[in-house]
Amino acid sequence: MSDDTADRSRPGIERLLEVMRLLRDPERGCPWDKEQSFATIAPYTIEEAYEVTDAIRREAWDELAGELGDLLLQVVYHAQMAEEAGLFDFDTVAHGIADKMIRRHPHVFGAAVVESAAAQRRAWEEVKAAERAGKAADPSVLADLPLALPALTRAEKLQRRAARIGFDWPEPAPILAKIEEELEEVRESLAAGRGKEKLEEEIGDLLFAVVNLARRLEVDAEAALRAANAKFERRFREVEARARAAGGDPAQLGLAALDALWEEVKAEERGRSSARGS
């Protein structure tokens, strides 16, 4: 095995593939890297994908190349382990995705005509459905949705799949009514003193209905919740800072005082937002 890993004049992907081969080499490799498996690396793959998304959301363009490199490393890692097991190699992965993109874009690589992005999305879904029908034993439109997807994302995808065969409300009003119905069932479960399992079921139904509303309004539920998380964190950190600036311990203030600070921070944020919009 050659070791030209320091040669930056080589194509980057060739160099990276060799780095990974050396890391996994039975004799010369890293002890930690050699003992990894698909299962142990998979969580890192998910984590790196989220870090790419986070850099984009923050517009941290100086970080994005590094985060994309971390994500690419995950693909190379899985491909190297697959090659060692005699399953496939990196070229199989690269050619496979290239073939898929060509197949799913006949308006670019063939004679088909697509007049808009919306028409392309419909054509894309039709090609995907035909591919699934050709290879899957499961005939359901819900087949092949990974269980490991974030729950909000998977809920939206399940709903989109069901909508393909007409199982969908045409407008938001009945979805809002469904949300109110599910919220009332949560209230009833609380009032009846039902156990945690029943409450989990009812709250799950409520969340599923909220995702349905987001989908109908063309709002990315996962992105919306991330933004809400960020807003909560920003405001709560400011609450903590103001409590400490006043000489207090946030943990000792109590709910009423913390809530008063929260409302103060929220009102100031809204005031700034209104001033920018005027």
ABEGO torsion letter per residue (X at the ends): XBBAAABAABBAAAAAAAAAAAAABAAABBAAAAABBAAAAAAAAAAAAAAAAAAAAAGBAAAAAAAAAAAAAAAAAAAAAAAAAGABBAAAAAAAAAAAAAAABAAAABABBBABAAAAAAAAAAAAAAAAAAABABABAABGBBAABBAAAAAAAAAAAAAAAGBBBABAAAAAAAAAAAAAAAAAAAAAGBBAAAAAAAAAAAAAAAAAAAAAAGBBAAAAAAAAAAAAAAAAAAAAAAAAAAGBBAAAAEAAAAAAAAAAAAAAAAAAAAAAAX
